[in-house]
Amino acid sequence: MAFRDIRLIGDPVLRTPCSPVTTVDDRVRTLVADLLETVDHEGRAGLAANQIGVGLRAFAWNIDGDIGYVLNPAVVATSDETQDGDEGCLSVPNLWFPTKRASWARVVGTDLDGAEVTVEGEGLMARCLQHEVDHLDGMLYLDRLERGCASRRCAPCATSERRLGALGVHERRFVGHTGLTPLSFATPVTVERVGEDVTRATGGST
């Protein structure tokens, strides 16, 4: 079990869709332990595996003192009713933007023993479930912002026709404006996978 560094916007691992967990071995058990350790801090509601550099479909949550994890999660049901509150992200620190999400969501996956896990909730839990599954699909919540909504708080980040964060060029502008320094921005990054290391030479293009 270890407290892991968070990968920040601009790191290509956040734009790499995660692979399913096909075998539960010591590396997967360590991943889950690290997710639980790293999310168990004040102000942290959820954490996806690729946010700590691991390209597997797993995330942990920490909502109102309830801490847990799920492997191979999929959003299987959401409410028609939506919520429009501010949303933030550990990989985009110190910024929050209004983000529309379903008010209620249900996620189904498995645990380390292969048993089916169902996690559902409303409000913050629903927002967390949708946010973390987006991470595993290579999406950031910035991709879901209404056009122009970020300009009220971070005008230089919203100068393009495309939504903030949808392409690497926006992430470079975002990083340059906010002063964030991703761990692997403008350098090759290693995406951890069970049984192999996949190195993606990215330079400064992502």
MIROMAR-389351 format. One record per residue: residue in one letter; x, y, z of N, C-alpha, C, CB in turn. Coordinates in steps of 0.05 Angstrom, whole numbers, plus 5000, padded with zeros to 4 digits. Each point is the difference from the previous one (the first is absolute). Glycine has a CB too. Example, Ala and Ser with C-alpha at 12.3 -4.5 7.8 and 13.67 -1.06 7.14 Angstrom:
REM MIROMAR-389351
A526448865156498250245000501850245000496249775025S503150444961501650245001498550225014502449874957
//
This chain:
REM MIROMAR-389351
M501749765000498350245000501850255000496349755024A503050444958501650244998498350244992504149724988F496650515022498850254991501250084974499050145048R499549884931501050054973499750294991499049524989D502950574995499750274988497850004979504950085007I493850154990497850034982501150114973496750085038R502549794940500750104974498250244993501549534985L499750685004498650254995499450044970502250195040I495949994955499150064973502550064983495650185017G504349714958502350014983501549744998500450475010D499349365010501349735000498349824982501950075047P499349814933498449844981498749755013503050164965V497849755058498749775012497150075006504449865021L495050394983497250085006498349994975501650295037R499649704939498649984975500149724988501050494992T500049325023500349724990497849835013505050064994P493049844990498049835011501249765014496850144964C502249795059501149795016499149724991500250325039S501549484965499449734993498549865022504149994971P494249815022498649855021502049845017495949974971V503349995054501549825017499249714993500350355038T501549504952499449724992500949795019500250164953T501949915063501049815020500650165025502049704965V497150205058500650135026502549875011495150115008D507150034991502549915011501050205021501149744957D501450225051501150185020500250294991502649625017R497850424957500250284991497250145001503849874970V494149985024497350115002499350055029498749764958R502050055060499450045028501650255011499249505005T503250534986501550245008498850254989504249735001L494850264974498650234989497750085017501549864954V496849955053497650065016500950125027497449634977A504650255036500950115026501050284997501249545014D500250524964501150274995497850204995504249804982L493750115003497850184995498650075026499449804954L500150005062498650055026501750185018497749554996E504950405005501750175016500150294990502849595011T497350444963500450274989497450165000503649824971V494150055028497550145000499150075028498749774958D502550105062499150045028501250255013499549505003H499950724985500950265011497850214996504849884989E495150315029498050205000499950154973500550065049G497149984941499750144974500249824976501850395022R498549354981500249814978497549834999505150005003A493550024975497549854997500349744984497550435004G504449574977500449774983502750004987495149984993L505849794997502749984988499949764980502350215041A498449854934500149794980502949904997496150204976A504249565015502749874998501950174982497949555007N501050554971501950154982500950275012497849784961Q500750315060501050245014502549955016495350165002I505349595003502649935013501849844980497749995046G501650044929501849894979499649714992503150325016V494749564993499549724994497749974981501749875045G498750014932498049994979498149765002503250234972L495649745051498049795005497450125010503749675010R494150194984497450105007499449945029498449944953A502250255064499549985029499950285011502449555003F495950495017500050265014499249965029499050254957A501649945059499150005028498450265005504149735014W494250265007498550235008500250055029496849924963N502650325045500150095028497950215004505049905004I492650015002497650175002498949995028499049934951D501150295063498850015027501049785018496050214980G506649735018501249805017499749714990499150305037D499449664941499749744988502249974979495049995009I506949834995502249964981499849724988502950325027G497449664947499849754987501350014973495849905024Y504149874961501249984974498349824982504650075020V495949944955498749824981501949964976495350155014L504749604976501549934976498149984977503549755028N497550324948498549984976497250125002502549594990P497350665020497450125004498850094974501550155045A495849844954498550114978497650145011501649644968V497750595022497550145007497749864986502450445007V495849435008497949844988497350145001502549605012A497250615005497550145002500550285011497549575006T501050624984500050285011497250114999504850074984S494850135032497450135001499750204977499949955050D497650114943499550214981500550285012496649714977E502950305049500550255014503050065002495849945027T505050314970502850075000500750195023500149944950Q502450085055501150195020502150174985499149695040D501150564969501750204986502150125018496250094970G504649785052501950125018502850014989497249835037D504550324978502850014993501449735003500150485014E501849474969501549755000502950074999496349744978G505450105036502850034999501449744995499750385031C502949624968501549764993502850025012497349934958L503649855054502750005011502150044979498549705036S500950234939501950034978499850284988499749524991V498450645017499850284992499650165026497949894954P504250145062499750105027499150295002503449675013N495150385008499350285008498250144981504350015022L494349854961498050124982497449835001503750194971W494149955029497349874999498350144980500449875049F498149974935498250114980497349875001504050114971P493850035024497449884999499949784979497950435015T501449334993500049764982497449855003505149975003K493549994975497449865002500549705001497850374974R501049515046500149715004497249895007504950035015A494749724981497549875010499950025030499949694961S497850365050499750035029500449735015496950384992W502649404994500349745012501449824979495950065030A505849764980501449824982500549735013502150394977R498049405007500749745010502449894983495249915015V506849984999502349884988500149715008502650444999V498149394982500349715006502949924991495049914994G506349935023502649904995500649765016501650464989T500949505019500749775016502050085022499349694961D501050135059502150055020502449824995496450135033L505449864985502549854997499549704999502450365023D495349554988499449725000498349924976500250005049G499250194934498449944976497050025004503649714986A495650365038497150035006498950264988500649735043E496950264948498850244989499650225021497849724965V502850525028499750235018498150204986504749945021T493450154994498250214991500350245018496749674980V503850565009500350255015498150204988504949915012E493450215004498250204990499650235020497749654973G501450575017499650225019499050254985503549825030E495950384985499150254988501950225010495249854998G504450394991501650235008503049964995496650095035L505049944986502949984996500949734992500550355034M498249444977500749734992499549954971499049845046A498750254944499449974971502050154983495149955011R505650294998502050164985502749855000497650435013C503249465009502549865002500049764982500550155047L497449694953500049764984500350064970497149785034Q501450434957500250084972502750114993495150095000H506050085018502650124996502249804997498450405026E501649404992502249805000499849814976500150035050V497549904942499849834976500950164975496249745021D503250514979501150174978503049994999496150305005H505249725019502949985000501049744987500050275043L498749514964500949744989499649984970498949805044D499350374945499650014971501850214987495349865007G506550265008501850204989498950284998502049634975M495950425041498750264999500550155026496549824970L503650455028500050175023497450155002505050064996Y494350025028497450145003500050264983499549815046L502850304948500150244983498849954973504250135024D495849624966498849944975497050045000503749684991R495150325032497150015003499050285005500049545016L501850664986499150275006498550124977503950055029E494050104978498650154979501950214988495649935024R504250114950501850194987499950275013499449754957G502950365051500150265011499850015030498250164958C501049625055499550025029502650045015496149704995A506150204995502650045014501050294997501149524993S497950624987501150264994499450205023499649914951R498450035065499350195021502250005022495149924990R506449865012502049975021502849984989496649795029C503750134947502749944989499950074970500949635035A498850624958499550094973502149894980497850405018P504849614988502049914981499749714993503150345017C495549515000499749714995497749944980501749925046A496750284946497749954984500050154974497549925042T504850124946500350164976499549844974503150295025S496949454977499749844976497049944994504549805009E495050114966497349924992499249735014500650244956R501449605050499449745013499950035030502249764962R496550055051499750015029502749985014495549814996L504750335026502550005016500749715008498950455017G503649484977501049745008499549784980499350145046A499249914932499449794981502449914984495450184998L506649994998502449934985502450085016497550064957G504849825036502550065014500750304999501549544990V497850604988500850284998498650165022500749954951H496849985055498650145021501449955027495749974974E505249785030501349935025502650155003497949554998R503650494980502450165002499450295007502249704966R495750415022499250275007499150025029498750084952F499849725056499049995027502349995020495849774984V506150055011502349975017501650265001500249514990G500250614986501650254999498650225016501849864956H495650155043498650225013499949965030497250064960T502449695049499749955029502649965014495649814990G506650124995502549955012500349715011500250485012L497949354981500249725008502349864986495049995009T506249825005502249864988499549705001503250365013P495649524966499549715001502649845003496050074971L503849705042502349845006501549924974497849845042S500750114937501249894976499550184976499649545018F499550704986499550184978502550064984496250205025A503649774949502350054981502249805004498850485000T500649295012502049795002498749734994502750265034P498849534959498749744997498749915026503449884965V494549975033498549915024499749704998497650445004T502649435019499549715001497249965012504949905005V493549954980497349935009500249725011497750304966E501849665060500349745012497749824992502550215039R498149554954497949804995500949745013498650224957V499449615050500749755012501549834979495950025031G506449884977501549824983501850144980496449695006E503450574990501750134981500150305006498949654965D503250485025500250295001499850104971502949995043V495350194952499750114974501050295001496049704990T506150364995501150275000499050144975504149855025R494950394979499050174978501850244999495249835005A506450204973501650234997498350234991504149724988T495550485029498050214994501350274994496849755028G505650304982501250264997498250215011502549854960G497450385026498350225010497450034985504050235014S495149564972497750024982497449945013503049884964T496950035062497549935012499550145026500449564979
//
